[in-house]
Amino acid sequence: MILDSEKEKEGNSFINLENGTLKDSETGQIYHYAIHNRYIKDEENEDPNQPVMSRKYLDKILCTDFKEYYRTHELNEILYLHFKGFKKIDNLFTFTGLKCLYLEGNGIQKIEGLDNCINLTSLYLHENCICKIEGLDKLEKLVNLNLSDNLITTIEGLNNCKNLSNLLLKRNRIGENGLNDLKGLLELTENFNVLDVSDNKINDQNVIEDYLIKIPNLRVIYLNGNECVRKIKNYRKTLIAKLKEIRYIDDRPVFDDEKRFALAFAKGGYEEEKKERENYRREQREKEEKRIKDFYEMINKNKNEEEKNSERKKMSEEEREKKKLELLKKIKEKKGNDIFNESDIGNMPKVKKEISEMEIKKNVKEEKNEDNDIPELETVHKNNSNVKDDKNQNEIKDDDNLDIKIDEGVKINIKEQELDELD
């Protein structure tokens, strides 16, 4: 018994007790406060052998499994009440935050007591004794509804479930009264995608044209186990051709090639399907050949790039050696002159100026050492006056310098970038 208002309490002789409870002075029955001015009957006097979804039982569950639940009813988002033997959904008024409710494997005969569970998105009521789809008007956020293995004969009562996406009605009695039992499918919105009505009593082969084709975004359909499957000629191809968004039928998915063949079959029968299959095989061969060709082109491209890099490196080494020989030749030609004019030295680039200064110093020393038959070795370095920054000097790479040996006693070091200035 539930007292819904103060008027009902006034009509009986109730005594206010502690902790928000009421006592009927005539019968001695205790009522507990639930929510929104509602009082729930105490179940202490119920048959202990018959499981009841009482407030005390729910509190016991919440206290026992403290890792899964909160003791405050409103904070729980998931509630497991499956395989308990309940015959009635009751005392869930305080579970306003529920999003997922498991009630399968009980003996529930009617969908009720869920008006306050407005946040429910998943409701599992399979394996019960439900005969009618009802009591879901307040569940506008419901997405998944499982009513398989019940006694339902008609699809109805889903017009307020605007977000319903998955409806599972396997092994019921839908279709016993003809196709009119599926009229509730027309009330579903564009969010609806998955329908399972397998192993029911649907016999009429017009179920596709009358109902299924009118569900715009139907992607998964289970019809196996119904008599209509045997009556529909080329059942799978027909479904694929008529349901544009279908992705899964019964026991296996619908792939793009199968959908392509089914559309060809619907257009021109077996001959058209045969041609489409040949075209598909040819396209696959061409695609595979192109893939292999692109692979070899990629390999050859990389190989050619490696060869070009190798040739470029080899040519650079040959040019470097050639430049060395040309510079050596010019230096030896210049060495033959005993006197360097000061004007010539001023007009020379940096390298020529160093070479000339080295030659002058060498001639002066030779005059002083006329009696000495062994030539004096001398190493020429860059003038310290030309080196202003030691840091810039260290940044010069060895690969950019050329070591040119003029004769046994003279060795100079110049930059490769100065070679062109000798021309």
C-alpha positions as a Python dict, from the first residue, in 0.01 Angstrom:
ca = {
    (1, 'M'): (0, 0, 0),
    (2, 'I'): (128, 348, -95),
    (3, 'L'): (-12, 672, 50),
    (4, 'D'): (15, 937, -220),
    (5, 'S'): (-107, 1248, -38),
    (6, 'E'): (-198, 1406, 291),
    (7, 'K'): (-567, 1354, 212),
    (8, 'E'): (-525, 977, 215),
    (9, 'K'): (-350, 997, 550),
    (10, 'E'): (-630, 1209, 692),
    (11, 'G'): (-887, 946, 588),
    (12, 'N'): (-723, 694, 823),
    (13, 'S'): (-611, 708, 1183),
    (14, 'F'): (-232, 738, 1151),
    (15, 'I'): (15, 808, 1426),
    (16, 'N'): (344, 987, 1349),
    (17, 'L'): (645, 791, 1467),
    (18, 'E'): (1017, 871, 1466),
    (19, 'N'): (1234, 872, 1149),
    (20, 'G'): (951, 983, 922),
    (21, 'T'): (726, 675, 965),
    (22, 'L'): (353, 642, 1016),
    (23, 'K'): (151, 382, 1206),
    (24, 'D'): (-209, 284, 1136),
    (25, 'S'): (-377, 279, 1476),
    (26, 'E'): (-650, 42, 1350),
    (27, 'T'): (-437, -226, 1189),
    (28, 'G'): (-96, -156, 1341),
    (29, 'Q'): (66, -140, 993),
    (30, 'I'): (387, 64, 965),
    (31, 'Y'): (452, 293, 664),
    (32, 'H'): (796, 435, 575),
    (33, 'Y'): (854, 771, 404),
    (34, 'A'): (990, 728, 53),
    (35, 'I'): (998, 1045, -157),
    (36, 'H'): (774, 1329, -271),
    (37, 'N'): (529, 1285, 19),
    (38, 'R'): (486, 914, -53),
    (39, 'Y'): (481, 642, 214),
    (40, 'I'): (558, 275, 156),
    (41, 'K'): (410, -13, 349),
    (42, 'D'): (643, -201, 579),
    (43, 'E'): (694, -558, 456),
    (44, 'E'): (773, -724, 787),
    (45, 'N'): (445, -914, 790),
    (46, 'E'): (488, -1047, 433),
    (47, 'D'): (552, -1415, 361),
    (48, 'P'): (927, -1473, 419),
    (49, 'N'): (930, -1750, 158),
    (50, 'Q'): (814, -1511, -114),
    (51, 'P'): (1087, -1262, -221),
    (52, 'V'): (957, -906, -226),
    (53, 'M'): (1128, -593, -357),
    (54, 'S'): (1082, -417, -24),
    (55, 'R'): (1257, -112, 109),
    (56, 'K'): (1429, -319, 375),
    (57, 'Y'): (1553, -567, 113),
    (58, 'L'): (1691, -287, -107),
    (59, 'D'): (1865, -127, 191),
    (60, 'K'): (2020, -462, 274),
    (61, 'I'): (2158, -494, -78),
    (62, 'L'): (2305, -144, -67),
    (63, 'C'): (2471, -207, 269),
    (64, 'T'): (2604, -551, 179),
    (65, 'D'): (2773, -463, -150),
    (66, 'F'): (2929, -135, -40),
    (67, 'K'): (3187, -145, -321),
    (68, 'E'): (2914, -138, -586),
    (69, 'Y'): (2651, 87, -432),
    (70, 'Y'): (2597, 403, -231),
    (71, 'R'): (2374, 380, 75),
    (72, 'T'): (2193, 691, -46),
    (73, 'H'): (1943, 566, -303),
    (74, 'E'): (1952, 871, -527),
    (75, 'L'): (2329, 839, -591),
    (76, 'N'): (2319, 491, -747),
    (77, 'E'): (2334, 469, -1127),
    (78, 'I'): (2329, 87, -1160),
    (79, 'L'): (2114, -161, -971),
    (80, 'Y'): (2139, -540, -1004),
    (81, 'L'): (1815, -718, -911),
    (82, 'H'): (1835, -1013, -1149),
    (83, 'F'): (1752, -1375, -1059),
    (84, 'K'): (1591, -1285, -724),
    (85, 'G'): (1246, -1431, -784),
    (86, 'F'): (1057, -1100, -770),
    (87, 'K'): (705, -1090, -911),
    (88, 'K'): (659, -715, -894),
    (89, 'I'): (867, -402, -952),
    (90, 'D'): (824, -194, -639),
    (91, 'N'): (988, 57, -404),
    (92, 'L'): (1217, 216, -668),
    (93, 'F'): (1078, 566, -613),
    (94, 'T'): (1393, 683, -437),
    (95, 'F'): (1633, 560, -709),
    (96, 'T'): (1598, 875, -919),
    (97, 'G'): (1956, 861, -1049),
    (98, 'L'): (1935, 511, -1198),
    (99, 'K'): (2073, 477, -1550),
    (100, 'C'): (2091, 98, -1579),
    (101, 'L'): (1852, -151, -1418),
    (102, 'Y'): (1890, -531, -1435),
    (103, 'L'): (1570, -723, -1363),
    (104, 'E'): (1609, -1031, -1581),
    (105, 'G'): (1544, -1381, -1457),
    (106, 'N'): (1255, -1294, -1222),
    (107, 'G'): (882, -1360, -1235),
    (108, 'I'): (771, -1004, -1311),
    (109, 'Q'): (432, -990, -1479),
    (110, 'K'): (392, -617, -1538),
    (111, 'I'): (619, -320, -1614),
    (112, 'E'): (544, -67, -1340),
    (113, 'G'): (700, 141, -1064),
    (114, 'L'): (953, 314, -1292),
    (115, 'D'): (795, 659, -1316),
    (116, 'N'): (1060, 820, -1095),
    (117, 'C'): (1351, 654, -1277),
    (118, 'I'): (1349, 919, -1548),
    (119, 'N'): (1725, 890, -1615),
    (120, 'L'): (1714, 524, -1717),
    (121, 'T'): (1903, 453, -2041),
    (122, 'S'): (1918, 72, -2022),
    (123, 'L'): (1642, -157, -1892),
    (124, 'Y'): (1683, -536, -1891),
    (125, 'L'): (1360, -726, -1834),
    (126, 'H'): (1424, -1044, -2032),
    (127, 'E'): (1332, -1387, -1896),
    (128, 'N'): (1021, -1273, -1706),
    (129, 'C'): (646, -1320, -1747),
    (130, 'I'): (556, -984, -1903),
    (131, 'C'): (256, -990, -2137),
    (132, 'K'): (236, -625, -2241),
    (133, 'I'): (474, -336, -2307),
    (134, 'E'): (361, -55, -2077),
    (135, 'G'): (476, 172, -1797),
    (136, 'L'): (752, 334, -2005),
    (137, 'D'): (591, 672, -2069),
    (138, 'K'): (827, 863, -1839),
    (139, 'L'): (1146, 700, -1969),
    (140, 'E'): (1229, 947, -2246),
    (141, 'K'): (1605, 882, -2216),
    (142, 'L'): (1573, 507, -2261),
    (143, 'V'): (1817, 373, -2524),
    (144, 'N'): (1834, -3, -2470),
    (145, 'L'): (1528, -217, -2390),
    (146, 'N'): (1555, -596, -2361),
    (147, 'L'): (1223, -783, -2336),
    (148, 'S'): (1331, -1116, -2479),
    (149, 'D'): (1189, -1443, -2346),
    (150, 'N'): (857, -1303, -2226),
    (151, 'L'): (492, -1345, -2328),
    (152, 'I'): (452, -1025, -2532),
    (153, 'T'): (218, -1039, -2832),
    (154, 'T'): (216, -676, -2952),
    (155, 'I'): (477, -404, -2993),
    (156, 'E'): (327, -94, -2830),
    (157, 'G'): (374, 168, -2560),
    (158, 'L'): (701, 305, -2701),
    (159, 'N'): (582, 636, -2842),
    (160, 'N'): (742, 841, -2561),
    (161, 'C'): (1079, 666, -2583),
    (162, 'K'): (1230, 920, -2821),
    (163, 'N'): (1589, 801, -2780),
    (164, 'L'): (1525, 427, -2807),
    (165, 'S'): (1792, 266, -3025),
    (166, 'N'): (1791, -106, -2945),
    (167, 'L'): (1476, -315, -2900),
    (168, 'L'): (1520, -687, -2826),
    (169, 'L'): (1205, -902, -2840),
    (170, 'K'): (1345, -1244, -2910),
    (171, 'R'): (1133, -1551, -2828),
    (172, 'N'): (798, -1382, -2761),
    (173, 'R'): (457, -1426, -2922),
    (174, 'I'): (464, -1134, -3163),
    (175, 'G'): (270, -1205, -3482),
    (176, 'E'): (3, -1432, -3341),
    (177, 'N'): (-260, -1175, -3439),
    (178, 'G'): (-104, -1090, -3775),
    (179, 'L'): (119, -802, -3883),
    (180, 'N'): (-87, -563, -3676),
    (181, 'D'): (120, -677, -3376),
    (182, 'L'): (415, -478, -3516),
    (183, 'K'): (231, -145, -3540),
    (184, 'G'): (436, 0, -3254),
    (185, 'L'): (744, 4, -3477),
    (186, 'L'): (597, 298, -3669),
    (187, 'E'): (603, 506, -3350),
    (188, 'L'): (981, 484, -3320),
    (189, 'T'): (1203, 778, -3416),
    (190, 'E'): (1507, 807, -3642),
    (191, 'N'): (1732, 707, -3351),
    (192, 'F'): (1610, 348, -3374),
    (193, 'N'): (1873, 115, -3526),
    (194, 'V'): (1851, -242, -3390),
    (195, 'L'): (1550, -474, -3391),
    (196, 'D'): (1547, -837, -3276),
    (197, 'V'): (1215, -1019, -3335),
    (198, 'S'): (1367, -1360, -3403),
    (199, 'D'): (1186, -1679, -3295),
    (200, 'N'): (842, -1518, -3288),
    (201, 'K'): (517, -1593, -3471),
    (202, 'I'): (550, -1364, -3775),
    (203, 'N'): (411, -1545, -4079),
    (204, 'D'): (329, -1271, -4330),
    (205, 'Q'): (597, -1209, -4591),
    (206, 'N'): (479, -848, -4633),
    (207, 'V'): (650, -755, -4307),
    (208, 'I'): (931, -591, -4506),
    (209, 'E'): (712, -360, -4717),
    (210, 'D'): (463, -282, -4441),
    (211, 'Y'): (695, -214, -4149),
    (212, 'L'): (1068, -274, -4185),
    (213, 'I'): (1112, -55, -4490),
    (214, 'K'): (943, 233, -4303),
    (215, 'I'): (1212, 239, -4033),
    (216, 'P'): (1456, 488, -4193),
    (217, 'N'): (1781, 406, -4008),
    (218, 'L'): (1739, 35, -3940),
    (219, 'R'): (2086, -119, -3948),
    (220, 'V'): (2052, -450, -3763),
    (221, 'I'): (1760, -691, -3804),
    (222, 'Y'): (1704, -1040, -3664),
    (223, 'L'): (1414, -1224, -3831),
    (224, 'N'): (1539, -1582, -3826),
    (225, 'G'): (1310, -1830, -3655),
    (226, 'N'): (992, -1680, -3806),
    (227, 'E'): (780, -1849, -4068),
    (228, 'C'): (799, -1544, -4295),
    (229, 'V'): (1168, -1609, -4363),
    (230, 'R'): (1079, -1923, -4558),
    (231, 'K'): (813, -1742, -4757),
    (232, 'I'): (1029, -1451, -4867),
    (233, 'K'): (1201, -1545, -5192),
    (234, 'N'): (1576, -1477, -5189),
    (235, 'Y'): (1534, -1359, -4832),
    (236, 'R'): (1876, -1209, -4763),
    (237, 'K'): (1917, -1041, -5102),
    (238, 'T'): (1569, -894, -5075),
    (239, 'L'): (1639, -747, -4733),
    (240, 'I'): (1969, -597, -4846),
    (241, 'A'): (1814, -443, -5157),
    (242, 'K'): (1514, -291, -4979),
    (243, 'L'): (1671, -179, -4651),
    (244, 'K'): (1919, 87, -4762),
    (245, 'E'): (2100, 131, -4429),
    (246, 'I'): (2117, -236, -4330),
    (247, 'R'): (2455, -354, -4193),
    (248, 'Y'): (2375, -683, -4021),
    (249, 'I'): (2116, -953, -4094),
    (250, 'D'): (2060, -1246, -3857),
    (251, 'D'): (2386, -1434, -3819),
    (252, 'R'): (2637, -1231, -4022),
    (253, 'P'): (2720, -876, -4135),
    (254, 'V'): (2645, -723, -4474),
    (255, 'F'): (2965, -629, -4656),
    (256, 'D'): (2993, -384, -4943),
    (257, 'D'): (3046, -650, -5209),
    (258, 'E'): (2741, -848, -5096),
    (259, 'K'): (2530, -534, -5100),
    (260, 'R'): (2656, -457, -5449),
    (261, 'F'): (2560, -803, -5576),
    (262, 'A'): (2219, -786, -5408),
    (263, 'L'): (2139, -453, -5574),
    (264, 'A'): (2242, -597, -5911),
    (265, 'F'): (2022, -901, -5850),
    (266, 'A'): (1724, -679, -5765),
    (267, 'K'): (1786, -485, -6085),
    (268, 'G'): (1828, -766, -6338),
    (269, 'G'): (1820, -1106, -6169),
    (270, 'Y'): (2094, -1367, -6183),
    (271, 'E'): (2238, -1245, -6514),
    (272, 'E'): (2294, -895, -6382),
    (273, 'E'): (2444, -1034, -6062),
    (274, 'K'): (2682, -1252, -6265),
    (275, 'K'): (2802, -951, -6463),
    (276, 'E'): (2848, -752, -6146),
    (277, 'R'): (3053, -1031, -5991),
    (278, 'E'): (3280, -1040, -6298),
    (279, 'N'): (3323, -664, -6284),
    (280, 'Y'): (3403, -688, -5917),
    (281, 'R'): (3669, -957, -5974),
    (282, 'R'): (3824, -750, -6252),
    (283, 'E'): (3833, -443, -6033),
    (284, 'Q'): (3997, -643, -5756),
    (285, 'R'): (4263, -773, -5996),
    (286, 'E'): (4333, -423, -6126),
    (287, 'K'): (4349, -293, -5774),
    (288, 'E'): (4596, -566, -5675),
    (289, 'E'): (4809, -506, -5986),
    (290, 'K'): (4816, -135, -5917),
    (291, 'R'): (4919, -200, -5560),
    (292, 'I'): (5207, -423, -5672),
    (293, 'K'): (5308, -172, -5941),
    (294, 'D'): (5312, 113, -5693),
    (295, 'F'): (5522, -99, -5460),
    (296, 'Y'): (5787, -167, -5725),
    (297, 'E'): (5785, 196, -5834),
    (298, 'M'): (5852, 298, -5479),
    (299, 'I'): (6144, 52, -5458),
    (300, 'N'): (6292, 169, -5792),
    (301, 'K'): (6252, 531, -5694),
    (302, 'N'): (6446, 477, -5374),
    (303, 'K'): (6708, 278, -5560),
    (304, 'N'): (6752, 552, -5823),
    (305, 'E'): (6784, 813, -5552),
    (306, 'E'): (7056, 610, -5384),
    (307, 'E'): (7240, 573, -5717),
    (308, 'K'): (7213, 945, -5786),
    (309, 'N'): (7346, 1027, -5443),
    (310, 'S'): (7634, 788, -5494),
    (311, 'E'): (7716, 936, -5837),
    (312, 'R'): (7687, 1288, -5699),
    (313, 'K'): (7928, 1201, -5420),
    (314, 'K'): (8170, 1042, -5665),
    (315, 'M'): (8155, 1342, -5899),
    (316, 'S'): (8214, 1581, -5614),
    (317, 'E'): (8526, 1386, -5515),
    (318, 'E'): (8651, 1386, -5877),
    (319, 'E'): (8589, 1759, -5913),
    (320, 'R'): (8768, 1818, -5584),
    (321, 'E'): (9074, 1628, -5705),
    (322, 'K'): (9059, 1811, -6037),
    (323, 'K'): (9050, 2146, -5862),
    (324, 'K'): (9347, 2043, -5651),
    (325, 'L'): (9549, 1961, -5963),
    (326, 'E'): (9455, 2288, -6131),
    (327, 'L'): (9550, 2488, -5825),
    (328, 'L'): (9879, 2303, -5796),
    (329, 'K'): (9956, 2379, -6156),
    (330, 'K'): (9884, 2749, -6109),
    (331, 'I'): (10091, 2763, -5794),
    (332, 'K'): (10387, 2593, -5963),
    (333, 'E'): (10363, 2833, -6254),
    (334, 'K'): (10361, 3124, -6016),
    (335, 'K'): (10656, 2982, -5825),
    (336, 'G'): (10874, 3018, -6134),
    (337, 'N'): (10871, 3396, -6100),
    (338, 'D'): (11153, 3515, -5876),
    (339, 'I'): (11011, 3862, -5817),
    (340, 'F'): (10655, 3954, -5727),
    (341, 'N'): (10541, 4308, -5795),
    (342, 'E'): (10377, 4484, -5502),
    (343, 'S'): (10087, 4586, -5726),
    (344, 'D'): (10033, 4226, -5827),
    (345, 'I'): (10026, 4122, -5466),
    (346, 'G'): (9766, 4388, -5386),
    (347, 'N'): (9542, 4272, -5668),
    (348, 'M'): (9573, 3905, -5579),
    (349, 'P'): (9309, 3729, -5371),
    (350, 'K'): (9391, 3615, -5024),
    (351, 'V'): (9535, 3279, -5129),
    (352, 'K'): (9767, 3427, -5395),
    (353, 'K'): (9890, 3688, -5151),
    (354, 'E'): (9987, 3420, -4899),
    (355, 'I'): (10163, 3219, -5168),
    (356, 'S'): (10363, 3521, -5287),
    (357, 'E'): (10467, 3616, -4937),
    (358, 'M'): (10579, 3259, -4879),
    (359, 'E'): (10789, 3263, -5199),
    (360, 'I'): (10961, 3591, -5108),
    (361, 'K'): (11057, 3460, -4767),
    (362, 'K'): (11184, 3139, -4923),
    (363, 'N'): (11409, 3325, -5175),
    (364, 'V'): (11558, 3544, -4901),
    (365, 'K'): (11651, 3241, -4693),
    (366, 'E'): (11802, 3065, -4994),
    (367, 'E'): (12037, 3359, -5056),
    (368, 'K'): (12157, 3346, -4695),
    (369, 'N'): (12215, 2970, -4712),
    (370, 'E'): (12396, 2938, -5044),
    (371, 'D'): (12663, 2711, -4896),
    (372, 'N'): (12403, 2473, -4752),
    (373, 'D'): (12309, 2197, -5003),
    (374, 'I'): (12004, 2071, -4798),
    (375, 'P'): (11691, 2279, -4863),
    (376, 'E'): (11528, 2425, -4556),
    (377, 'L'): (11176, 2319, -4486),
    (378, 'E'): (10919, 2583, -4404),
    (379, 'T'): (10553, 2561, -4327),
    (380, 'V'): (10337, 2854, -4421),
    (381, 'H'): (10034, 2937, -4213),
    (382, 'K'): (9785, 3210, -4235),
    (383, 'N'): (9892, 3546, -4102),
    (384, 'N'): (9768, 3612, -3750),
    (385, 'S'): (9665, 3959, -3859),
    (386, 'N'): (9407, 3802, -4091),
    (387, 'V'): (9256, 3596, -3807),
    (388, 'K'): (9043, 3825, -3591),
    (389, 'D'): (8813, 3579, -3426),
    (390, 'D'): (8928, 3238, -3302),
    (391, 'K'): (8569, 3116, -3280),
    (392, 'N'): (8504, 3181, -3650),
    (393, 'Q'): (8830, 3003, -3732),
    (394, 'N'): (8722, 2690, -3541),
    (395, 'E'): (8393, 2674, -3731),
    (396, 'I'): (8577, 2614, -4062),
    (397, 'K'): (8526, 2249, -4154),
    (398, 'D'): (8815, 2030, -4266),
    (399, 'D'): (8614, 1919, -4570),
    (400, 'D'): (8612, 2278, -4703),
    (401, 'N'): (8995, 2307, -4695),
    (402, 'L'): (9251, 2176, -4945),
    (403, 'D'): (9602, 2079, -4846),
    (404, 'I'): (9823, 2144, -5148),
    (405, 'K'): (10185, 2035, -5143),
    (406, 'I'): (10392, 2249, -5383),
    (407, 'D'): (10720, 2067, -5334),
    (408, 'E'): (10900, 1873, -5066),
    (409, 'G'): (10953, 2178, -4850),
    (410, 'V'): (10628, 2378, -4892),
    (411, 'K'): (10271, 2297, -4795),
    (412, 'I'): (9975, 2540, -4790),
    (413, 'N'): (9614, 2516, -4676),
    (414, 'I'): (9339, 2708, -4856),
    (415, 'K'): (8959, 2706, -4869),
    (416, 'E'): (8779, 2543, -5152),
    (417, 'Q'): (8560, 2851, -5197),
    (418, 'E'): (8876, 3052, -5290),
    (419, 'L'): (8964, 2828, -5583),
    (420, 'D'): (8741, 3019, -5820),
    (421, 'E'): (8928, 3342, -5741),
    (422, 'L'): (9238, 3203, -5903),
    (423, 'D'): (9070, 3199, -6246),
}
